[in-house]
Amino acid sequence: MKIQVNKGGKKGRGLAPYIILSPYLLHLLLFVLFPIVFSVVLAFHKWNIISPMEYVGLDNIQRLFQDRLFWKSVLNTLKFLIVHIPLQIVIALALAYFLNEKILMRGFFRATFFLPVVISGVVVTMVWQQLYGLETGLLNRALIALHLPRVEWLSNPYMAMISIAVMATWKNVGLYVILFLTGLQTVPRSYYEAAEVEGASAWQQFRYITLPAINPTLFMVAVLSTIGGFSLFIEPYIMTDGGPLNSTLSAMLYIYKQAFGYYQMGYSATLGLFFALLIMSVVAVQKLVIEKES
């Protein structure tokens, strides 16, 4: 019995490539393309899940631009990003810079900084909620022990979002430490040796060698931090429920409340699409700025 080997190139492959790709294509269709198309359809309808959809045209879009609370939630999110992103990048880069050196127990410290990333966000938020407690929180108890006044970490409208930003930085900084470490380890050591011979200071080496070399990593960290910051939800939902005085009402939390609190599915879809476009715009501006600086 002779076995014929098909040497027809693409014709000989048959359905095998499509079978291999089918799980990914099915996932893309069900969990990416379908939600996007359905959200676009919802944006032009009024729907409370129970009753049939009602076509309302551009009413949801018009309502969006007149919704002061939504714009306040966007402003709150931007305030969070203004604190969170620079704080996270500076801390992560500083930790990565020192962990890239030959120090004692370097592996232990790397694992320790990454540990909060793998812990549930709900658990971390609940722990920090206890730390921020006005009467029994450990932070205020430490301040009292130092004869300092207590701080209203979560009940003061001016402090609440800053407190959440600090907590989110602690939660996520370990991931960006690993990313920066990967970038730092790709910089050839010979660059620093040549700079030392020329008499460059440590700051000059960092400014003119390290930063340009890790620019792709810096851009990736900035983008991931921005997307993660715009997705702020768990922290204000558990800690403050958007208060006090809506000072921690993030855009994602507001969209969630419109959908599952007031069952305004069409309006919630409109908000979600607009917010996605806003995120894309901010990331595009970041890319231009970072490339210009590099």
RAZI-V403612 format. One line per field, one symbol per residue. ss: DSSP state (@ for helix, = for strand, . for the rest). psi: psi as a letter, one per 20 degrees, with the letter a starting at -180 (. if undefined). burial: + if it has 9 or more other ideal C-beta (glycine too) atoms within 8 Angstrom, else -. A space follows every 50 residues. Layout:
# RAZI-V403612
ss: ???
psi: ???
burial: ???
This chain:
# RAZI-V403612
ss: .........@@@@..@@@@@@@@@@@@@@@@@@@@@@@@@@@..==.... ...==...@@@@@@@@.@@@@@@@@@@@@@@@@@@@@@@@@@@@@@@@@. .....@@@@@@@@@@@@@..@@@@@@@@@@@......@@@@@@@@..... .........@@@@@@@@@@@@@@@@@@@@@@@@@....@@@@@@@@@... .@@@@@@@@@@@@.@@@@@@@@@@@@@@@@...@@@@@@........... @@@@@@@@@@@...@@@@@@@@@@@@@@@@@@@@@@@@@@@@@.
psi: ppoppokjchhihcighhghiggghgggghifgghgghhgghhjrppkgg rqqppjcjghghhgiinhhghhhgggghgghhgggggggggghgghghii rnrpkghghghghighhiqphgggghghhhhjpggjqhghhhghhjkqqq pmgiiphihghgghggghghhihhghggghggghiipphhghghhhhijp rgghgggiggghhjghggggggghhgghghjoggghgggikiaqkkijor ghhggghhgigikmgghhhggggghghgghgghgggggghhgh.
burial: --------------------------+++--+-+---+++-++++++--- -----+---++-++----++-+++-++-+++-+++-+++-+++-+++-+- -----+--++--+++++-+-+--+++-+++++++--+-+++-++------ +-++-+--++++++++++++++++++++++++++--+---++--++---- ---+++-++++-+++-++++++++++++++-++-++++++-+++-+++++ +++++++++---+++++++++++++--++--++--++--+----
